[in-house]
Amino acid sequence: MDSIRHYESMSVQEKWNVLAAVANLYYNSEMTQSEIAQRLYTSRSKVSRMLKEARELGIVRITIQEPWERNLAFEKALQETFSLNNIRVIAARDDEENTGLQRVAEAAAYYLDSVMKPGMVVGISWGNTLYRIVKYISTNNRKNIPITVVPIMGAATVKSPEKDAMDLAKDLASAYGGKYSYIYAPLFVKSRELKESLIQEENIRNVLEMSRKADAILTSVGSIADKSWSSYLSGKTLGSLEDKGAVGHIGGHFFDIRGKEVNTPLAERIIGIGLGDLKNCREVVCVAFGTAKAEAVLGALRGGFLNTLIIDEACAARILSAMEAPV
């Protein structure tokens, strides 16, 4: 194929023939780009550019068969309503009760792999769902991508510290070969005055600033109906939040079904970024499982707090049903 040296002056049809031949050597004959370059008496960089051009022109079409089924109809309905950047609705199976959350976590792990780039700053909240995602990445998808992971909120006084934002930040950074920072403060402090003092501390101030400017944030939603913070907040506090119309929370900030933040005394004592900061982030990945999370996800969607959503089919069905109810 000596004529490859005259590629730039070829007709469109001639270029297509050359690109198809190069693509065939690479994808079907499994030759390396260097081997193709040697065969065609050209440079490896030119072979790389031609393979890219072949994909852009549709000569090569790559289809990734994910190891789970997706409900494309539900995805389309939610995408059109909320203008999401990305959405994954993982279809149900007969063994959903035992493995559904794990499959959603795996789908989220695969998605994160597709968007992680060297130098990115990634914010993370806490919880069981995120714990499963991070654990899957750490076990199966370890990479060498130097990212920085930071918590978007203070630490929780919970019985399972491995599910706290601090440990999750460390474990996610380790899985990608990156680094991490901590917020050395609890999520809720005793007074507004103490909060104002703490957020001026250099470490806390710097990490919060990194979180606000993060390239991506990984979170789930807490559900008031599901009492997902029953081990952290008292029943009286959760009841009061429910009376005020709260349906869910992200990073300790509570919101109603319309996506409006619910004003509570807790907001004055919180160490973490705000819901407005989520709106300013270009990639907020929310992962949730189960019908009990549906109203919380719907409120978050209406509030514009997230732009990538990964959920299961049952949760999506409940969201679409709840959308029809008056607000």
C-alpha contacts under 8 A as a table, 3 or more apart, distances in Angstrom:
res1	aa1	res2	aa2	distance
1	M	4	I	5.96
1	M	40	L	6.09
2	D	5	R	6.36
2	D	40	L	6.85
2	D	41	Y	7.58
3	S	6	H	5.33
3	S	7	Y	6.71
4	I	7	Y	4.88
4	I	18	V	7.36
4	I	40	L	7.25
4	I	42	T	7.89
5	R	42	T	7.44
6	H	9	S	5.73
6	H	10	M	6.67
7	Y	10	M	5.31
7	Y	15	K	6.66
10	M	13	Q	7.99
10	M	14	E	5.76
10	M	15	K	6.00
11	S	14	E	5.18
11	S	15	K	6.21
12	V	15	K	5.16
12	V	16	W	6.27
13	Q	16	W	5.08
13	Q	17	N	6.32
14	E	17	N	5.12
14	E	18	V	6.36
15	K	18	V	5.11
15	K	19	L	6.06
16	W	19	L	5.08
16	W	20	A	5.97
16	W	59	I	7.71
17	N	20	A	5.19
17	N	21	A	6.21
18	V	21	A	5.09
18	V	22	V	6.22
19	L	22	V	5.14
19	L	23	A	6.02
19	L	50	M	6.28
19	L	51	L	7.08
19	L	53	E	7.80
19	L	54	A	5.84
19	L	59	I	7.69
20	A	23	A	5.07
20	A	24	N	6.01
20	A	54	A	7.20
20	A	59	I	6.58
20	A	60	V	7.95
21	A	24	N	5.08
21	A	25	L	6.37
22	V	25	L	5.22
22	V	26	Y	6.35
22	V	36	I	7.41
22	V	47	V	7.54
22	V	50	M	7.62
22	V	51	L	7.20
23	A	26	Y	5.09
23	A	27	Y	5.87
23	A	28	N	7.75
23	A	51	L	6.15
23	A	54	A	7.16
23	A	60	V	7.21
24	N	27	Y	5.42
24	N	28	N	5.15
24	N	29	S	6.47
25	L	28	N	5.84
25	L	29	S	4.75
25	L	30	E	6.32
25	L	31	M	5.83
25	L	36	I	7.08
26	Y	29	S	5.88
26	Y	30	E	4.98
26	Y	31	M	4.98
26	Y	32	T	6.31
26	Y	33	Q	6.95
26	Y	36	I	7.48
27	Y	30	E	5.31
27	Y	31	M	7.54
31	M	35	E	6.04
31	M	36	I	6.44
32	T	35	E	5.14
32	T	36	I	6.30
33	Q	36	I	5.12
33	Q	37	A	6.11
33	Q	44	R	5.77
33	Q	47	V	6.21
33	Q	48	S	6.82
34	S	37	A	5.02
34	S	38	Q	6.28
34	S	43	S	7.73
34	S	44	R	5.28
35	E	38	Q	5.15
35	E	39	R	6.26
36	I	39	R	5.08
36	I	40	L	6.12
36	I	44	R	7.70
36	I	47	V	7.26
37	A	40	L	5.22
37	A	41	Y	5.76
37	A	42	T	4.91
37	A	43	S	5.28
37	A	44	R	5.20
37	A	46	K	7.93
37	A	47	V	6.29
38	Q	41	Y	5.10
38	Q	42	T	6.50
38	Q	43	S	7.61
39	R	42	T	7.95
42	T	46	K	6.93
42	T	47	V	7.61
43	S	46	K	5.29
43	S	47	V	6.56
44	R	47	V	5.08
44	R	48	S	6.24
45	S	48	S	5.01
45	S	49	R	6.26
46	K	49	R	5.04
46	K	50	M	6.16
47	V	50	M	5.06
47	V	51	L	6.21
48	S	51	L	5.22
48	S	52	K	6.31
49	R	52	K	5.09
49	R	53	E	6.15
50	M	53	E	4.91
50	M	54	A	6.07
51	L	54	A	5.00
51	L	55	R	6.45
52	K	55	R	5.24
52	K	56	E	6.30
53	E	56	E	4.97
53	E	57	L	6.09
54	A	57	L	5.29
54	A	58	G	6.22
54	A	59	I	5.07
54	A	60	V	5.61
55	R	58	G	5.14
55	R	59	I	5.92
55	R	60	V	4.72
55	R	61	R	6.20
56	E	59	I	7.69
56	E	60	V	7.94
57	L	60	V	7.63
58	G	61	R	5.82
66	E	69	E	7.38
68	W	90	I	6.88
68	W	91	A	7.43
68	W	103	R	7.55
68	W	107	A	7.89
69	E	90	I	6.02
69	E	91	A	5.30
70	R	88	R	6.81
70	R	89	V	5.39
70	R	90	I	4.57
70	R	91	A	4.84
71	N	74	F	5.58
71	N	75	E	6.35
71	N	89	V	5.54
71	N	90	I	6.31
71	N	91	A	5.43
71	N	313	E	6.78
72	L	75	E	4.87
72	L	76	K	6.08
72	L	89	V	7.31
73	A	76	K	5.19
73	A	77	A	6.31
74	F	77	A	5.15
74	F	78	L	6.25
74	F	89	V	6.95
74	F	313	E	7.79
74	F	316	A	6.70
74	F	317	A	7.40
75	E	78	L	5.35
75	E	79	Q	5.88
75	E	87	I	6.24
75	E	88	R	6.61
75	E	89	V	6.02
76	K	79	Q	5.00
76	K	80	E	6.02
77	A	80	E	5.42
77	A	81	T	6.30
78	L	81	T	5.16
78	L	82	F	6.02
78	L	83	S	7.75
78	L	84	L	7.66
78	L	320	L	7.68
79	Q	82	F	5.54
79	Q	83	S	5.14
79	Q	84	L	5.21
79	Q	85	N	7.84
79	Q	86	N	7.81
79	Q	87	I	7.08
80	E	83	S	5.54
80	E	84	L	7.74
82	F	301	L	6.74
82	F	302	R	7.47
83	S	307	N	7.78
84	L	87	I	6.72
84	L	307	N	4.87
84	L	308	T	5.95
84	L	309	L	7.54
85	N	307	N	5.46
85	N	308	T	5.70
86	N	307	N	6.86
86	N	308	T	4.71
86	N	309	L	6.50
87	I	308	T	5.63
87	I	309	L	4.81
87	I	310	I	5.77
88	R	107	A	7.84
88	R	309	L	6.35
88	R	310	I	4.67
88	R	311	I	6.39
89	V	310	I	6.03
89	V	311	I	5.17
89	V	312	D	5.23
89	V	313	E	5.60
89	V	316	A	6.98
90	I	103	R	7.73
90	I	104	V	6.49
90	I	107	A	7.92
90	I	310	I	7.67
90	I	311	I	6.30
90	I	312	D	4.62
90	I	313	E	5.56
91	A	312	D	6.29
91	A	313	E	5.05
92	A	96	E	5.90
92	A	100	G	7.28
92	A	312	D	7.10
92	A	313	E	5.94
92	A	314	A	7.40
93	R	96	E	5.10
93	R	100	G	7.90
94	D	97	E	7.96
95	D	98	N	5.80
95	D	99	T	6.27
95	D	100	G	7.42
96	E	99	T	5.30
96	E	100	G	4.47
97	E	100	G	5.97
98	N	101	L	7.81
99	T	102	Q	5.20
99	T	103	R	6.17
100	G	103	R	5.21
100	G	104	V	6.35
100	G	289	F	7.75
100	G	312	D	7.40
101	L	104	V	5.13
101	L	105	A	6.15
101	L	129	T	7.49
101	L	289	F	5.93
101	L	312	D	7.93
102	Q	105	A	4.97
102	Q	106	E	6.17
102	Q	132	R	6.91
103	R	106	E	4.99
103	R	107	A	6.20
104	V	107	A	5.08
104	V	108	A	6.24
104	V	287	V	7.64
104	V	288	A	7.83
104	V	289	F	7.19
104	V	310	I	7.00
104	V	311	I	6.39
104	V	312	D	6.48
105	A	108	A	5.05
105	A	109	A	6.19
105	A	129	T	6.82
105	A	130	L	7.61
105	A	132	R	6.02
105	A	133	I	4.76
105	A	136	Y	7.57
105	A	287	V	7.62
106	E	109	A	4.95
106	E	110	Y	6.28
106	E	133	I	6.43
106	E	136	Y	6.66
107	A	110	Y	5.20
107	A	111	Y	6.24
107	A	310	I	7.58
108	A	111	Y	4.99
108	A	112	L	6.15
108	A	133	I	6.69
108	A	287	V	7.01
108	A	310	I	6.51
109	A	112	L	5.16
109	A	113	D	6.32
109	A	133	I	5.73
109	A	134	V	7.50
109	A	136	Y	7.01
109	A	137	I	6.01
110	Y	113	D	5.15
110	Y	114	S	6.56
111	Y	114	S	5.18
111	Y	115	V	6.78
112	L	115	V	5.36
112	L	116	M	6.05
113	D	116	M	5.53
113	D	141	N	7.98
116	M	120	M	7.04
116	M	145	I	7.49
116	M	147	I	7.80
117	K	120	M	5.81
117	K	145	I	6.60
117	K	146	P	7.86
117	K	147	I	7.19
118	P	145	I	5.23
118	P	146	P	5.04
118	P	147	I	5.57
119	G	145	I	7.98
119	G	146	P	5.91
119	G	147	I	4.99
119	G	148	T	6.99
120	M	146	P	7.77
120	M	147	I	5.00
120	M	148	T	6.27
120	M	214	A	7.62
120	M	215	D	5.98
120	M	216	A	7.80
121	V	147	I	6.01
121	V	148	T	4.76
121	V	149	V	5.83
121	V	150	V	7.41
121	V	210	M	7.36
121	V	211	S	7.77
121	V	213	K	7.95
121	V	214	A	4.96
121	V	215	D	5.40
121	V	216	A	6.78
122	V	147	I	7.29
122	V	148	T	6.12
122	V	149	V	4.72
122	V	150	V	6.24
122	V	211	S	7.48
122	V	214	A	5.51
122	V	215	D	6.03
122	V	216	A	4.95
122	V	217	I	5.48
122	V	218	L	7.34
123	G	149	V	5.76
123	G	150	V	4.88
123	G	151	P	5.43
123	G	152	I	5.60
123	G	169	A	7.93
123	G	211	S	5.47
123	G	214	A	5.99
123	G	216	A	6.26
123	G	217	I	4.37
123	G	218	L	6.17
124	I	149	V	7.19
124	I	150	V	6.28
124	I	151	P	4.89
124	I	152	I	5.69
124	I	165	A	6.35
124	I	168	L	7.50
124	I	169	A	6.50
124	I	217	I	5.61
124	I	218	L	4.85
124	I	219	T	5.94
125	S	130	L	7.83
125	S	151	P	5.89
125	S	152	I	5.69
125	S	153	M	6.51
125	S	164	D	7.67
125	S	165	A	5.14
125	S	218	L	6.66
125	S	219	T	5.24
125	S	220	S	7.50
125	S	250	I	7.96
125	S	251	G	6.13
126	W	130	L	6.24
126	W	131	Y	7.41
126	W	163	K	5.89
126	W	164	D	4.98
126	W	165	A	4.54
126	W	168	L	7.08
126	W	219	T	7.05
126	W	220	S	7.73
126	W	251	G	7.94
127	G	130	L	5.54
127	G	131	Y	6.17
127	G	163	K	5.26
127	G	164	D	6.48
127	G	165	A	7.81
127	G	220	S	7.49
128	N	131	Y	4.96
128	N	132	R	6.36
128	N	163	K	6.06
129	T	132	R	5.31
129	T	133	I	6.50
129	T	220	S	6.97
129	T	287	V	7.21
129	T	288	A	6.99
129	T	289	F	7.92
130	L	133	I	4.98
130	L	134	V	6.12
130	L	163	K	7.52
130	L	168	L	7.74
130	L	218	L	7.85
130	L	219	T	6.97
130	L	220	S	7.07
130	L	287	V	7.78
131	Y	134	V	5.28
131	Y	135	K	5.99
131	Y	162	E	7.37
131	Y	163	K	5.39
131	Y	168	L	6.71
132	R	135	K	5.08
132	R	136	Y	6.08
133	I	136	Y	5.22
133	I	137	I	6.32
134	V	137	I	5.15
134	V	138	S	6.04
134	V	168	L	6.93
134	V	171	D	6.83
134	V	172	L	5.62
134	V	175	A	7.87
135	K	138	S	5.06
135	K	139	T	6.08
135	K	171	D	7.89
136	Y	139	T	5.14
136	Y	140	N	5.82
136	Y	141	N	7.22
137	I	140	N	5.32
137	I	141	N	4.58
137	I	142	R	6.04
137	I	172	L	7.64
137	I	175	A	6.38
138	S	141	N	6.12
138	S	142	R	5.49
138	S	171	D	7.29
138	S	172	L	7.11
138	S	174	S	7.61
138	S	175	A	4.68
139	T	142	R	6.92
141	N	175	A	7.50
142	R	175	A	4.86
142	R	176	Y	5.72
142	R	177	G	7.72
143	K	175	A	6.40
143	K	176	Y	4.67
143	K	177	G	6.30
144	N	176	Y	5.40
144	N	177	G	4.88
144	N	178	G	7.62
145	I	176	Y	5.21
145	I	177	G	5.69
145	I	178	G	6.44
146	P	176	Y	6.58
146	P	177	G	5.55
146	P	178	G	4.16
146	P	179	K	7.17
147	I	173	A	6.72
147	I	176	Y	6.95
147	I	177	G	7.34
147	I	178	G	4.62
147	I	179	K	6.42
148	T	173	A	6.45
148	T	178	G	5.68
148	T	179	K	4.89
148	T	180	Y	5.29
148	T	181	S	7.81
149	V	169	A	5.36
149	V	170	K	7.27
149	V	172	L	7.11
149	V	173	A	5.67
149	V	178	G	7.62
149	V	179	K	6.42
149	V	180	Y	4.68
149	V	181	S	6.70
150	V	166	M	7.88
150	V	169	A	5.73
150	V	180	Y	5.75
150	V	181	S	5.29
150	V	182	Y	6.51
150	V	207	V	6.70
150	V	210	M	7.36
150	V	211	S	6.32
151	P	154	G	7.28
151	P	165	A	5.35
151	P	166	M	6.14
151	P	169	A	6.09
151	P	181	S	7.49
151	P	182	Y	6.57
151	P	183	I	6.84
151	P	207	V	7.77
151	P	211	S	6.99
152	I	165	A	7.67
152	I	208	L	6.74
152	I	211	S	5.55
152	I	212	R	7.93
152	I	251	G	6.94
152	I	272	G	5.56
152	I	273	I	5.86
153	M	165	A	7.19
153	M	183	I	7.30
153	M	187	L	6.02
153	M	208	L	7.96
153	M	251	G	6.00
153	M	252	G	7.80
153	M	271	I	5.91
153	M	272	G	3.95
153	M	273	I	6.49
154	G	165	A	7.59
154	G	183	I	5.70
154	G	184	Y	7.09
154	G	185	A	5.33
154	G	186	P	4.61
154	G	187	L	3.88
154	G	188	F	7.49
154	G	270	I	7.91
154	G	271	I	5.41
154	G	272	G	5.98
155	A	164	D	6.51
155	A	165	A	6.51
155	A	166	M	6.57
155	A	183	I	7.18
155	A	184	Y	7.39
155	A	185	A	6.10
155	A	186	P	4.45
155	A	187	L	5.27
156	A	161	P	7.85
156	A	164	D	6.29
156	A	165	A	7.99
156	A	186	P	5.97
156	A	187	L	6.02
156	A	232	Y	7.80
157	T	161	P	7.91
157	T	186	P	7.57
157	T	232	Y	7.14
158	V	161	P	6.16
158	V	164	D	7.65
158	V	231	S	7.29
158	V	232	Y	6.76
160	S	163	K	5.76
160	S	164	D	7.26
161	P	164	D	5.07
161	P	167	D	6.79
162	E	167	D	5.30
162	E	168	L	6.58
163	K	167	D	6.74
163	K	168	L	6.30
164	D	167	D	5.65
164	D	168	L	6.10
165	A	168	L	4.99
165	A	169	A	5.87
166	M	169	A	5.24
166	M	170	K	6.46
166	M	182	Y	5.81
166	M	183	I	7.34
167	D	170	K	5.12
167	D	171	D	6.10
168	L	171	D	5.08
168	L	172	L	5.91
169	A	172	L	5.34
169	A	173	A	6.09
169	A	180	Y	6.15
169	A	181	S	7.46
169	A	182	Y	7.82
170	K	173	A	5.27
170	K	174	S	6.14
170	K	179	K	7.39
170	K	180	Y	5.64
170	K	181	S	7.65
171	D	174	S	5.01
171	D	175	A	6.16
172	L	175	A	5.09
172	L	176	Y	6.51
173	A	176	Y	5.32
173	A	177	G	6.00
173	A	178	G	4.65
173	A	179	K	5.29
173	A	180	Y	5.94
174	S	177	G	4.95
174	S	178	G	5.83
174	S	179	K	6.97
175	A	178	G	7.62
181	S	207	V	6.80
182	Y	204	I	8.00
182	Y	207	V	7.14
183	I	203	N	7.13
183	I	204	I	5.41
183	I	207	V	6.54
183	I	208	L	7.86
184	Y	203	N	7.74
184	Y	204	I	6.71
185	A	198	L	7.73
185	A	204	I	7.70
185	A	271	I	7.27
186	P	189	V	6.31
186	P	271	I	6.92
187	L	252	G	7.52
187	L	270	I	5.52
187	L	271	I	5.03
187	L	272	G	6.94
188	F	266	L	7.01
188	F	269	R	5.30
188	F	270	I	4.60
188	F	271	I	6.22
189	V	192	R	7.67
189	V	194	L	6.78
189	V	195	K	6.32
189	V	269	R	5.33
189	V	270	I	6.54
189	V	271	I	7.54
190	K	194	L	6.82
190	K	195	K	7.96
190	K	269	R	6.69
191	S	194	L	5.25
191	S	195	K	6.39
191	S	268	E	7.60
191	S	269	R	5.68
192	R	195	K	5.02
192	R	196	E	6.25
192	R	268	E	5.48
192	R	269	R	5.07
193	E	196	E	5.19
193	E	197	S	6.28
194	L	197	S	5.07
194	L	198	L	6.12
194	L	269	R	7.94
195	K	198	L	5.14
195	K	199	I	6.19
195	K	268	E	7.90
195	K	269	R	5.81
195	K	270	I	7.00
195	K	271	I	6.73
196	E	199	I	5.54
196	E	200	Q	6.70
197	S	200	Q	5.54
197	S	201	E	7.06
198	L	201	E	5.29
198	L	204	I	7.10
199	I	202	E	7.80
199	I	204	I	5.65
199	I	205	R	5.27
199	I	271	I	7.32
200	Q	204	I	7.13
200	Q	205	R	5.70
201	E	204	I	5.55
201	E	205	R	5.89
202	E	205	R	5.15
202	E	206	N	5.98
203	N	206	N	5.28
203	N	207	V	6.21
204	I	207	V	5.33
204	I	208	L	6.08
205	R	208	L	5.29
205	R	209	E	6.15
206	N	209	E	5.09
206	N	210	M	6.25
207	V	210	M	5.00
207	V	211	S	6.17
208	L	211	S	4.96
208	L	212	R	6.20
208	L	272	G	6.60
208	L	273	I	6.54
209	E	212	R	5.11
209	E	213	K	6.36
210	M	213	K	5.18
210	M	214	A	5.87
211	S	214	A	4.97
211	S	273	I	7.10
212	R	273	I	6.44
212	R	277	D	5.72
212	R	278	L	7.77
212	R	281	C	7.58
213	K	281	C	7.11
214	A	217	I	6.69
214	A	281	C	6.78
215	D	281	C	6.69
215	D	282	R	6.72
215	D	283	E	6.59
216	A	281	C	6.65
216	A	282	R	6.76
216	A	283	E	4.60
216	A	284	V	5.68
216	A	285	V	7.38
217	I	278	L	7.95
217	I	281	C	7.50
217	I	283	E	6.33
217	I	284	V	4.73
217	I	285	V	6.04
218	L	284	V	6.12
218	L	285	V	4.92
218	L	286	C	6.23
218	L	287	V	7.90
219	T	250	I	7.41
219	T	284	V	7.43
219	T	285	V	6.18
219	T	286	C	5.01
219	T	287	V	6.47
220	S	250	I	6.99
220	S	286	C	4.96
220	S	287	V	4.95
220	S	288	A	5.67
221	V	248	G	6.42
221	V	249	H	5.73
221	V	250	I	5.32
221	V	286	C	7.29
221	V	287	V	7.66
221	V	288	A	6.71
221	V	293	K	7.18
221	V	296	A	6.35
221	V	297	V	6.59
222	G	226	D	7.97
222	G	228	S	5.75
222	G	229	W	7.32
222	G	248	G	5.23
222	G	249	H	5.03
222	G	250	I	6.41
222	G	293	K	7.17
222	G	296	A	6.84
223	S	226	D	5.11
223	S	227	K	6.12
223	S	228	S	5.65
223	S	247	V	6.04
223	S	248	G	4.47
223	S	249	H	6.71
223	S	292	A	6.94
223	S	293	K	5.56
223	S	295	E	7.66
223	S	296	A	5.57
224	I	227	K	4.94
224	I	228	S	6.61
224	I	229	W	7.92
224	I	238	L	6.98
224	I	241	L	7.83
224	I	242	E	6.64
224	I	246	A	6.83
224	I	247	V	5.11
224	I	248	G	5.39
224	I	249	H	7.87
224	I	296	A	7.77
225	A	228	S	7.93
225	A	247	V	6.77
225	A	292	A	6.70
226	D	292	A	5.73
226	D	293	K	7.29
227	K	230	S	5.20
227	K	238	L	7.38
228	S	231	S	7.84
229	W	232	Y	5.08
229	W	233	L	5.81
230	S	233	L	5.48
230	S	234	S	6.35
230	S	235	G	6.62
230	S	238	L	7.57
231	S	234	S	7.44
233	L	237	T	6.28
233	L	238	L	6.61
234	S	237	T	5.21
234	S	238	L	6.30
235	G	238	L	5.10
235	G	239	G	5.97
236	K	239	G	5.07
236	K	240	S	6.16
237	T	240	S	5.05
237	T	241	L	6.25
238	L	241	L	5.07
238	L	242	E	6.22
239	G	242	E	5.07
239	G	243	D	6.20
240	S	243	D	5.04
240	S	244	K	6.39
241	L	244	K	5.14
241	L	245	G	6.60
241	L	246	A	5.46
241	L	264	T	7.85
242	E	245	G	5.15
242	E	246	A	5.09
242	E	247	V	6.83
243	D	246	A	7.39
244	K	262	V	7.14
245	G	255	F	7.82
245	G	256	D	5.43
245	G	257	I	7.56
245	G	262	V	7.52
246	A	249	H	7.98
246	A	254	F	6.05
246	A	255	F	5.15
246	A	256	D	4.31
246	A	257	I	7.19
246	A	262	V	6.33
247	V	254	F	7.45
247	V	255	F	6.25
247	V	256	D	5.10
247	V	257	I	6.05
247	V	295	E	6.25
247	V	296	A	5.29
247	V	299	G	7.23
248	G	254	F	5.70
248	G	255	F	5.72
248	G	256	D	6.79
248	G	295	E	7.32
248	G	296	A	4.30
248	G	297	V	7.58
248	G	299	G	7.21
248	G	300	A	7.84
249	H	252	G	5.86
249	H	253	H	5.15
249	H	254	F	4.18
249	H	255	F	6.00
249	H	296	A	7.12
250	I	253	H	5.41
250	I	254	F	6.77
250	I	275	L	7.73
251	G	272	G	7.08
251	G	273	I	7.55
251	G	274	G	7.84
252	G	267	A	7.91
252	G	270	I	7.27
253	H	261	E	7.14
253	H	262	V	7.86
253	H	267	A	6.80
253	H	274	G	7.10
253	H	275	L	6.91
254	F	261	E	5.74
254	F	262	V	5.50
254	F	263	N	7.84
255	F	258	R	7.81
255	F	259	G	5.64
255	F	260	K	5.23
255	F	261	E	4.11
255	F	262	V	5.02
255	F	299	G	6.82
255	F	300	A	7.61
256	D	259	G	5.32
256	D	260	K	5.50
256	D	261	E	6.49
256	D	262	V	6.53
256	D	296	A	7.92
256	D	299	G	5.95
257	I	260	K	7.45
257	I	295	E	6.51
257	I	296	A	7.10
257	I	298	L	6.64
257	I	299	G	4.29
257	I	300	A	7.97
257	I	302	R	7.73
257	I	327	V	7.37
258	R	299	G	5.44
258	R	302	R	5.92
258	R	303	G	6.76
258	R	327	V	6.86
259	G	298	L	7.83
259	G	299	G	4.36
259	G	300	A	5.60
259	G	301	L	7.13
259	G	302	R	4.95
259	G	303	G	3.77
259	G	304	G	7.51
260	K	299	G	7.81
260	K	303	G	6.27
261	E	275	L	7.93
263	N	267	A	6.85
264	T	267	A	5.63
264	T	268	E	7.67
265	P	268	E	5.60
265	P	269	R	7.14
266	L	269	R	5.31
266	L	270	I	6.30
267	A	270	I	5.44
273	I	277	D	6.25
273	I	278	L	7.95
274	G	277	D	5.24
274	G	278	L	6.83
275	L	278	L	5.10
275	L	279	K	6.62
275	L	305	F	6.53
276	G	279	K	5.11
276	G	280	N	6.55
276	G	305	F	7.69
277	D	280	N	5.11
277	D	281	C	6.52
278	L	281	C	5.28
278	L	284	V	6.84
278	L	305	F	5.36
278	L	306	L	6.95
279	K	282	R	7.77
279	K	304	G	6.12
279	K	305	F	5.07
279	K	306	L	6.98
281	C	284	V	6.36
282	R	307	N	7.64
283	E	306	L	7.46
283	E	307	N	6.29
283	E	308	T	6.83
284	V	305	F	7.42
284	V	306	L	4.86
284	V	307	N	5.59
284	V	308	T	5.99
285	V	306	L	6.40
285	V	307	N	6.64
285	V	308	T	4.68
285	V	309	L	5.96
285	V	310	I	7.58
286	C	306	L	6.45
286	C	307	N	7.92
286	C	308	T	6.16
286	C	309	L	5.04
286	C	310	I	6.28
287	V	309	L	6.09
287	V	310	I	4.80
287	V	311	I	5.85
288	A	293	K	6.69
288	A	297	V	7.68
288	A	310	I	6.59
288	A	311	I	5.10
288	A	312	D	7.43
289	F	293	K	6.58
289	F	311	I	5.57
289	F	312	D	5.66
289	F	315	C	6.39
290	G	293	K	5.77
290	G	294	A	7.13
290	G	312	D	6.77
290	G	314	A	6.29
290	G	315	C	5.04
291	T	294	A	5.15
291	T	314	A	5.94
291	T	315	C	4.45
291	T	316	A	7.97
291	T	318	R	6.12
292	A	295	E	7.34
292	A	315	C	7.63
293	K	296	A	5.35
293	K	297	V	6.16
293	K	315	C	6.89
294	A	297	V	5.14
294	A	298	L	6.11
294	A	315	C	5.32
294	A	316	A	7.12
294	A	318	R	5.94
294	A	319	I	5.24
295	E	298	L	4.97
295	E	299	G	6.12
295	E	319	I	6.60
295	E	322	A	7.29
296	A	299	G	5.18
296	A	300	A	6.24
297	V	300	A	5.03
297	V	301	L	6.12
297	V	319	I	7.59
298	L	301	L	5.04
298	L	302	R	6.17
298	L	319	I	6.07
298	L	323	M	7.71
299	G	302	R	5.15
299	G	303	G	6.07
300	A	303	G	5.02
300	A	304	G	6.24
300	A	305	F	5.43
300	A	306	L	6.75
301	L	304	G	5.18
301	L	305	F	6.30
301	L	306	L	6.33
301	L	307	N	7.92
302	R	305	F	7.83
304	G	307	N	7.31
306	L	309	L	7.29
311	I	315	C	6.49
311	I	316	A	6.77
312	D	315	C	5.47
312	D	316	A	6.36
313	E	316	A	5.07
313	E	317	A	6.16
314	A	317	A	5.12
314	A	318	R	6.32
315	C	318	R	5.23
315	C	319	I	6.23
316	A	319	I	5.03
316	A	320	L	6.24
317	A	320	L	5.25
317	A	321	S	6.22
318	R	321	S	5.02
318	R	322	A	6.03
319	I	322	A	5.04
319	I	323	M	6.14
320	L	323	M	5.18
320	L	324	E	7.12
321	S	324	E	5.73
321	S	325	A	7.48
322	A	325	A	5.39
323	M	326	P	7.91
